[in-house]
Each structure stands twice: as structure tokens, then as C-alpha cells.
Amino acid sequence: MDVPPASPKPEANADNLLTDPARAAALFEQSVAIMARLRAPGGCPWDREQSFDTIRKYTLEEAYEVFDAIERRDFPHLAEELGDLLLQVLFYAEMASNEGHFTIAEVLDHLNRKLIRRHPHVFGEEASRAAGNEALVDAAVEGSAAKVLRNWEEIKEAEKASTGLNAADPSSKSRLDTVHRAMPALAEAAKIGAKAAKSGFDWPHWRDLLPKLAEETAELETEAAAAETSRDPALKLAVEAELGDLLFTVVNLARHLGVDAEMALRGCNLRFRQRFREMELISEKPLEELQPDQLEALWIEAKRRLAGQGSKAERTANNL
């Protein structure tokens, strides 16, 4: 299988910031051909062995790496990470094609039609309807982002109605069904808690969650102690369940405090990185050669130094 050559990369200048559709199309064609070759007989053994289940964990990793690059405003790195994320799309599409489900062309067709039908104010109402829009919306948004969003939601709801996605499933009638499983667990927990709260099933005040935290911690301690002295796999599952209950309670505490649990944890991770690095810098010995009390003293000193420096990185971490 031959891989078509991509058009040469133009010289960098301000004008090249405008997208060149022809070059983008040529490069995309090359990417599709490369992916097909990797999965074809005689291609890469590792790529040929992968399945939807084995690849999905990498999709999450790549999405978070994109998020990280955006957060750091590392645009050169972001371009690379977006390519890695696009690779996931190509991989899934090629595997689906191999199994006779759909091709990358259908993926693009779905995307293009969706963009056109949800933007009647840009492409015109006739084109929007030709792309499948069945909602009656006012295309004259007059430059209002709020009106665009309202039209988008109405068109989206009409799409669901026409495909039966809004039809009630007799086996599942919970209001929590509107909270998608396809999101990070911390975000899902927050949305589930918020949705349940609308039914009155919630803690009245954030202070009421503190005893619940203590309760869940005690239950986790009980199960962990039992699992520690047994090889029964059921006890490990019990520990996992109790840890999940504890995390769910923490996320709901964050919700009551008006804090995004995901961003709170990312900020904590950053602060830990900075303080641990400071420990490595100030220690006269490798950390693994130190005793627990020495490590604790180093940790306290690292926190003190970083706080004293008032570094931009530390201020950023504290604001995350």
C-alpha cells in the first residue's frame, strides 16, 4: 500500500497562519493512508493487535495531554498533542472499517452535516435543513452568542427527537439518565450530585458532609484492614467500593463549596510536584536513603521555601 506524499510545508510567515485547505486535505489523506498501512497485513504487529478496548485508555491520556498543553499555553506542544488525539480518531475509524462498521469518510460526513445544520446563521437555513435540521429557529442571531447557543440546543434536541434518543427506555426511567457516563468520573460524580439535589436528595449544608466523610473513612478502614489479612478477591472489591464512596462524598463536598473537584486536584498535583522537586534539590542524599522523619522535615522545609520565594509557579498553583 503506497502512502501518498503530502504537499510541501510552506515557509513560515504571518500569512501562513491562515488555513490552507488543500494542504490540510493532502496531509489528512496521508494520515489516513498511513493508518491503513499500519493495520494492513504486513503492517505493524502492535497496531494490528489493538482493539477498541485496548486503545480507549490512550484516548483519555491524549485528551488530558491536550488539556495540559492548553493550560500551559504551550502552543508548539499543543499542535503535537492535537495530532496525537487525531491519531485516536483515525485508529478507531480504521478498526471500525476493518470490522465493517463505518469508515473515516462517514465520521467526517457526520461532523460536516452536524456543523452545517447547527449553524443556520452561517450557512443559511436552506443548507441547514438539507443537512438534517428539523428545528424551527431564528437564524438572525444578530451577533449574539447566547442566541447561537439557544439555537444550537434546540436543533440538538430536534435531532434527538428524530432519532428516538429522547424516547423513554422502559427499563431505565431515572432522571440521572441525562448525566452521561462518557465523562471523567469526578465530573460525572459532581453532575450526579447536582441532579439528585434538584429532587431534594442532598445534604443541606457543606458542614453536613464532614460527618459523612468520617463515616466513609471509617468504613474504608474496616474493609482495608480485612483485605490486608486475606487473599479473598471479594474483599479487594469491597475496598474499591468504599474508596469510591469516600471519593463521591469528597466531590459533593467540593460541589457544596463551589469548587471544581477536578481543578482542585490538578492544583494539588502541581503543588505536590513543585514541593517534591524542592525536596530533591535541598536534600544532601537521595530521598530513598532517608528515614520517614527526615523526609517529613524535608517536606516542611520545601513548603516553607516555596512560600517564602513567592514564585510565580507557587502563586499559580495556589490559585488553581
C-alpha positions as CSV (number, residue, x, y, z in Angstrom):
1,M,0.0,0.0,0.0
2,D,1.6,3.3,-1.1
3,V,1.3,6.3,1.0
4,P,0.6,9.5,-1.0
5,P,3.1,12.3,-0.5
6,A,1.9,15.4,1.3
7,S,2.3,18.8,-0.2
8,P,5.5,20.6,0.9
9,K,5.3,22.7,4.0
10,P,5.3,26.4,3.2
11,E,7.7,28.8,4.6
12,A,6.7,30.2,8.0
13,N,5.3,33.7,7.9
14,A,2.3,35.6,9.2
15,D,0.2,34.8,6.1
16,N,0.7,31.0,6.8
17,L,-1.5,31.3,9.9
18,L,-4.4,31.1,7.6
19,T,-5.5,27.5,7.0
20,D,-4.6,26.1,3.6
21,P,-7.5,23.6,2.9
22,A,-5.7,21.9,0.0
23,R,-2.6,21.2,2.1
24,A,-4.6,20.1,5.1
25,A,-6.6,17.7,2.8
26,A,-3.4,16.3,1.4
27,L,-1.9,15.8,4.9
28,F,-5.1,14.2,6.1
29,E,-5.2,11.8,3.2
30,Q,-1.6,10.9,4.0
31,S,-2.6,10.2,7.7
32,V,-5.5,8.0,6.7
33,A,-3.2,6.0,4.3
34,I,-0.5,5.6,7.0
35,M,-3.1,4.3,9.5
36,A,-4.5,1.9,6.9
37,R,-1.0,0.6,6.2
38,L,-0.2,0.1,9.8
39,R,-3.3,-2.0,10.3
40,A,-2.9,-3.9,7.0
41,P,-1.3,-7.4,6.6
42,G,2.4,-6.8,6.8
43,G,1.9,-3.6,8.8
44,C,2.8,-3.0,12.4
45,P,2.3,-6.1,14.7
46,W,1.4,-3.9,17.7
47,D,-1.1,-1.7,15.7
48,R,-2.7,-4.8,14.2
49,E,-3.2,-6.4,17.6
50,Q,-5.1,-3.4,19.1
51,S,-8.9,-3.3,19.7
52,F,-11.4,-0.7,20.8
53,D,-10.9,-1.8,24.4
54,T,-7.1,-1.7,24.4
55,I,-6.9,1.7,22.7
56,R,-9.5,3.6,24.8
57,K,-7.2,4.2,27.7
58,Y,-4.8,6.0,25.4
59,T,-7.6,8.3,24.2
60,L,-8.2,9.6,27.7
61,E,-4.4,10.1,28.1
62,E,-4.2,12.1,24.9
63,A,-7.2,14.2,25.8
64,Y,-5.6,15.1,29.1
65,E,-2.3,15.9,27.4
66,V,-4.2,18.3,25.1
67,F,-5.8,19.8,28.2
68,D,-2.4,20.2,29.9
69,A,-0.8,21.9,26.8
70,I,-3.8,24.4,26.7
71,E,-3.5,25.1,30.4
72,R,0.2,25.9,30.0
73,R,-0.4,27.8,26.7
74,D,2.3,25.6,25.2
75,F,1.2,26.1,21.6
76,P,4.0,24.2,19.8
77,H,3.4,21.2,22.1
78,L,-0.4,21.6,21.7
79,A,-0.1,21.2,17.9
80,E,1.7,17.9,18.5
81,E,-0.8,16.7,21.1
82,L,-3.7,17.5,18.9
83,G,-2.1,15.3,16.3
84,D,-1.9,12.5,18.8
85,L,-5.5,13.0,19.7
86,L,-6.4,12.9,16.0
87,L,-4.5,9.6,15.7
88,Q,-7.0,8.1,18.1
89,V,-9.8,9.1,15.8
90,L,-8.0,7.6,12.8
91,F,-7.3,4.4,14.8
92,Y,-10.9,3.9,15.8
93,A,-12.1,4.6,12.3
94,E,-9.7,2.1,10.7
95,M,-10.6,-0.6,13.3
96,A,-14.3,0.1,12.6
97,S,-13.6,-0.2,8.8
98,N,-11.8,-3.5,9.3
99,E,-14.8,-4.8,11.1
100,G,-17.3,-3.5,8.6
101,H,-19.0,-0.8,10.8
102,F,-18.0,2.5,9.2
103,T,-15.1,4.4,7.6
104,I,-13.4,7.7,8.3
105,A,-15.4,9.2,5.5
106,E,-18.6,8.6,7.4
107,V,-17.1,10.1,10.5
108,L,-16.3,13.3,8.6
109,D,-19.7,13.3,6.9
110,H,-21.4,13.1,10.3
111,L,-19.3,16.0,11.5
112,N,-19.7,18.2,8.5
113,R,-23.5,17.7,8.4
114,K,-23.8,18.5,12.1
115,L,-21.8,21.7,11.8
116,I,-23.9,22.9,8.9
117,R,-27.3,22.0,10.4
118,R,-26.4,23.6,13.7
119,H,-25.2,26.9,12.2
120,P,-28.1,28.1,10.0
121,H,-27.0,31.7,10.8
122,V,-23.7,31.0,9.0
123,F,-24.6,28.5,6.2
124,G,-28.2,29.6,5.7
125,E,-31.5,27.9,6.7
126,E,-31.8,26.0,3.4
127,A,-28.4,24.4,3.8
128,S,-29.1,23.7,7.5
129,R,-32.3,21.9,6.6
130,A,-30.6,20.0,3.8
131,A,-28.1,18.8,6.4
132,G,-31.0,17.5,8.6
133,N,-32.1,20.4,10.8
134,E,-35.8,19.9,11.7
135,A,-36.0,22.6,14.4
136,L,-37.7,26.0,13.9
137,V,-35.1,28.5,14.9
138,D,-34.4,32.1,14.1
139,A,-31.3,32.3,12.0
140,A,-31.0,36.0,12.6
141,V,-28.8,35.9,15.7
142,E,-27.5,39.4,15.3
143,G,-24.1,38.6,16.6
144,S,-25.4,37.2,19.8
145,A,-23.5,34.2,21.2
146,A,-26.5,33.5,23.6
147,K,-28.9,33.2,20.6
148,V,-26.5,30.9,18.8
149,L,-26.3,28.7,21.9
150,R,-30.1,28.6,22.2
151,N,-30.5,27.7,18.6
152,W,-27.8,25.0,18.9
153,E,-29.6,23.4,21.8
154,E,-33.0,23.5,20.1
155,I,-31.5,21.9,16.9
156,K,-29.7,19.3,19.1
157,E,-33.0,18.4,20.8
158,A,-34.8,18.1,17.5
159,E,-32.0,15.7,16.3
160,K,-32.6,13.5,19.4
161,A,-36.3,13.5,18.9
162,S,-36.0,12.5,15.2
163,T,-33.6,9.6,16.0
164,G,-35.6,8.4,19.1
165,L,-32.7,9.3,21.5
166,N,-35.2,11.1,23.8
167,A,-37.6,8.2,23.9
168,A,-38.0,6.8,27.3
169,D,-36.4,3.4,27.9
170,P,-38.9,1.3,29.8
171,S,-36.1,-0.4,31.7
172,S,-34.5,2.9,32.7
173,K,-36.5,6.0,33.7
174,S,-34.2,7.7,36.2
175,R,-33.6,11.4,35.9
176,L,-29.9,10.6,36.3
177,D,-30.0,9.1,32.8
178,T,-29.4,12.6,31.4
179,V,-26.0,12.6,33.1
180,H,-23.7,11.0,30.5
181,R,-21.3,8.2,31.5
182,A,-18.9,9.5,28.9
183,M,-17.0,12.0,31.1
184,P,-14.3,11.9,33.8
185,A,-15.5,10.2,37.0
186,L,-15.0,13.4,39.1
187,A,-17.2,15.4,36.7
188,E,-19.8,12.6,36.5
189,A,-20.0,12.5,40.3
190,A,-20.5,16.2,40.5
191,K,-23.3,16.2,37.9
192,I,-25.0,13.2,39.5
193,G,-24.9,15.0,42.9
194,A,-26.3,18.2,41.4
195,K,-29.0,16.4,39.6
196,A,-30.1,14.4,42.7
197,A,-30.1,17.7,44.7
198,K,-32.8,19.1,42.4
199,S,-35.0,16.3,43.8
200,G,-34.2,17.4,47.3
201,F,-31.8,14.4,47.9
202,D,-28.8,16.3,49.2
203,W,-27.0,17.5,52.2
204,P,-28.5,20.8,53.4
205,H,-25.1,22.4,54.1
206,W,-21.4,21.7,53.4
207,R,-20.8,21.1,57.1
208,D,-23.2,18.2,57.0
209,L,-20.8,16.4,54.7
210,L,-18.0,16.4,57.3
211,P,-19.6,13.6,59.4
212,K,-20.3,11.7,56.2
213,L,-16.6,11.9,55.3
214,A,-15.7,10.5,58.7
215,E,-18.2,7.7,58.3
216,E,-16.9,6.7,54.9
217,T,-13.3,6.9,56.1
218,A,-14.2,4.5,58.9
219,E,-15.9,2.1,56.6
220,L,-12.9,2.1,54.3
221,E,-10.6,1.5,57.2
222,T,-12.6,-1.6,58.2
223,E,-12.6,-3.1,54.7
224,A,-9.0,-2.3,54.1
225,A,-8.0,-3.9,57.4
226,A,-9.9,-7.1,56.5
227,A,-8.4,-7.2,53.0
228,E,-4.9,-6.8,54.4
229,T,-5.0,-10.2,56.1
230,S,-6.9,-12.1,53.5
231,R,-6.5,-13.1,49.9
232,D,-10.2,-13.1,49.2
233,P,-10.7,-11.1,46.0
234,A,-14.1,-10.0,47.1
235,L,-12.5,-8.0,49.9
236,K,-10.5,-6.1,47.4
237,L,-13.7,-5.2,45.6
238,A,-15.2,-4.1,48.9
239,V,-12.2,-1.8,49.5
240,E,-12.6,-0.3,46.0
241,A,-16.3,0.3,46.6
242,E,-15.7,2.0,50.0
243,L,-12.9,4.2,48.4
244,G,-15.4,5.1,45.7
245,D,-18.0,6.1,48.3
246,L,-15.3,8.3,50.0
247,L,-14.4,10.0,46.7
248,F,-18.0,10.6,45.8
249,T,-18.5,12.3,49.2
250,V,-15.5,14.5,48.7
251,V,-16.7,15.5,45.2
252,N,-20.1,16.5,46.6
253,L,-18.3,18.5,49.4
254,A,-16.5,20.3,46.6
255,R,-19.8,21.0,44.8
256,H,-21.3,22.5,48.0
257,L,-18.2,24.7,48.4
258,G,-18.5,25.9,44.8
259,V,-15.2,24.2,43.9
260,D,-14.5,22.1,40.8
261,A,-13.1,18.9,42.2
262,E,-11.1,18.2,39.0
263,M,-9.4,21.6,39.0
264,A,-8.8,21.3,42.8
265,L,-7.0,18.0,42.3
266,R,-5.0,19.3,39.4
267,G,-3.8,22.2,41.5
268,C,-2.9,19.9,44.3
269,N,-0.9,17.7,41.9
270,L,1.0,20.8,40.7
271,R,1.8,21.9,44.2
272,F,3.0,18.4,45.1
273,R,5.3,18.3,42.1
274,Q,6.8,21.6,43.0
275,R,7.4,20.7,46.6
276,F,8.7,17.2,45.9
277,R,11.2,18.8,43.4
278,E,12.3,21.2,46.1
279,M,12.9,18.3,48.4
280,E,15.1,16.7,45.8
281,L,17.0,19.9,45.4
282,I,17.7,20.6,49.0
283,S,18.4,17.1,50.2
284,E,22.1,16.1,50.6
285,K,21.2,12.5,50.0
286,P,18.9,10.6,47.6
287,L,15.4,10.7,49.1
288,E,15.2,6.9,49.2
289,E,18.1,6.8,51.7
290,L,16.3,9.0,54.2
291,Q,14.2,8.0,57.1
292,P,10.4,8.9,57.3
293,D,11.0,11.7,59.9
294,Q,13.8,13.1,57.7
295,L,11.5,13.1,54.7
296,E,8.8,14.8,56.6
297,A,11.2,17.5,57.7
298,L,12.3,18.0,54.1
299,W,8.7,18.3,53.0
300,I,8.0,21.0,55.6
301,E,11.2,22.9,54.6
302,A,10.3,22.6,50.9
303,K,6.9,24.2,51.6
304,R,8.5,26.9,53.7
305,R,11.0,27.8,50.9
306,L,8.4,27.9,48.2
307,A,6.1,30.0,50.2
308,G,9.0,32.3,51.0
309,Q,10.0,32.6,47.4
310,G,6.6,33.7,46.4
311,S,7.4,32.3,43.0
312,K,5.1,32.7,40.1
313,A,4.7,29.0,39.8
314,E,3.7,28.7,43.5
315,R,1.2,31.5,43.2
316,T,-0.3,29.9,40.1
317,A,-0.5,26.6,42.0
318,N,-2.3,28.2,44.9
319,N,-4.8,29.8,42.5
320,L,-5.7,26.6,40.7
